[in-house]
Amino acid sequence: MSRKSKGINAERDLIHKFWSKDWACIRVAGSGSMRYPSSDILASNKLRRLAIECKTSGEKNRYLTKEEVQQLKTFAELFGAEPWVAIKFDRKGWFFLTLDDLEDSGSNFVISSERVMNKGLLFEELIK
């Protein structure tokens, strides 16, 4: 399975999780490939709006470019949503990090599986 297909399937999995908890949720096709900032997923339950950048990884670390994070932040501010990064490491569930929880490695941001275990929220914690 290609990396792109793996990412799309992961996003769809997350969409189903939101809908199962009575949150409206959509996948933004083409996110990251157009000139305007966007997120991968938008979710809302009338009280909260979430703009989510989704990542998967089979490694211990997943890197995000500064550009990806800035675009998520810009989009969320314009849309009136909370910016979140969702990460799913192989054989582990979804974890959610705020932008402040990302570790700046200089040229990129890095999400380590260790940091996710300490700082990340589980899906149920996110939607409380």
C-alpha positions in Angstrom: 0.0 0.0 0.0 1.4 3.4 -0.9 2.1 6.0 1.8 -0.7 8.2 0.3 -3.2 5.4 0.4 -2.2 4.6 4.0 -2.8 8.2 5.0 -6.1 8.4 3.2 -7.3 5.2 4.9 -6.2 6.6 8.3 -8.1 9.8 7.7 -11.2 7.9 6.8 -10.8 5.8 9.9 -10.7 8.9 12.0 -13.8 10.3 10.2 -15.8 7.2 11.2 -14.6 7.6 14.8 -16.0 11.2 14.9 -19.3 10.3 13.3 -19.8 7.4 15.7 -19.7 9.9 18.6 -22.2 12.3 16.9 -19.5 14.8 15.6 -19.9 16.0 12.0 -16.6 15.4 10.2 -15.3 15.7 6.7 -12.0 15.0 4.9 -10.6 17.9 2.9 -9.5 16.4 -0.4 -6.4 17.9 -1.8 -5.2 19.3 1.6 -1.5 20.0 1.4 -1.5 20.1 -2.4 -3.2 23.5 -3.1 -1.9 26.9 -2.6 -4.3 27.8 0.2 -3.8 26.6 3.8 -6.1 23.8 4.9 -6.3 20.9 7.3 -6.9 17.2 6.5 -10.1 16.9 8.5 -12.7 19.3 9.9 -14.8 18.1 12.8 -17.5 19.8 14.9 -20.1 19.0 17.5 -21.8 22.5 17.6 -19.7 23.5 20.6 -16.2 23.0 19.2 -14.6 23.2 15.7 -11.4 21.2 15.1 -9.0 21.5 12.2 -6.9 18.4 12.2 -3.6 17.5 10.4 -3.4 13.7 10.2 -0.2 11.7 10.2 0.7 8.1 10.4 4.1 6.5 11.1 5.7 3.1 11.2 8.8 4.7 12.8 9.5 6.0 16.3 9.4 9.6 15.0 7.3 11.5 12.5 8.4 14.9 11.1 6.3 17.8 10.0 7.6 20.7 8.1 7.3 24.2 9.5 5.2 25.0 6.5 2.7 22.3 7.3 2.3 23.5 10.9 2.1 27.1 9.9 -0.6 26.4 7.3 -2.7 24.4 9.8 -2.3 27.3 12.3 -3.3 29.9 9.7 -6.3 27.9 8.4 -7.6 27.2 12.0 -7.3 30.9 12.9 -9.2 32.0 9.8 -11.8 29.2 10.1 -12.3 29.7 13.9 -11.2 26.2 14.8 -8.8 24.6 17.2 -5.7 23.3 15.4 -4.7 19.7 16.3 -2.2 17.2 14.9 -3.5 13.6 15.0 -0.9 10.9 14.8 -1.3 7.1 14.5 1.8 5.1 15.1 1.6 1.5 13.8 -0.2 -0.8 16.2 -1.3 2.1 18.4 -4.4 4.1 18.4 -4.9 7.8 17.5 -3.2 10.5 19.6 -3.8 14.2 19.4 -1.4 17.0 20.1 -1.8 20.8 20.2 0.7 22.8 18.2 2.4 23.8 21.5 3.1 20.1 22.2 5.1 19.7 19.0 8.9 19.5 19.5 10.9 22.0 17.4 13.9 20.2 16.0 15.2 23.3 14.2 14.3 22.8 10.6 11.1 20.7 11.3 8.8 19.7 14.0 9.1 16.1 15.3 6.6 13.9 17.0 8.1 11.0 18.9 6.1 8.0 20.0 7.5 8.7 23.5 6.3 12.3 23.5 2.8 11.2 22.3 2.5 8.9 25.3 3.4 11.7 27.6 1.6 14.7 26.0 -1.0 13.3 23.6 -4.7 13.0 24.2 -6.6 9.9 23.3 -9.6 10.2 21.0 -12.1 10.0 23.9 -10.2 12.7 25.8 -10.2 15.0 22.8 -13.9 14.9 22.3 -14.9 15.4 26.0 
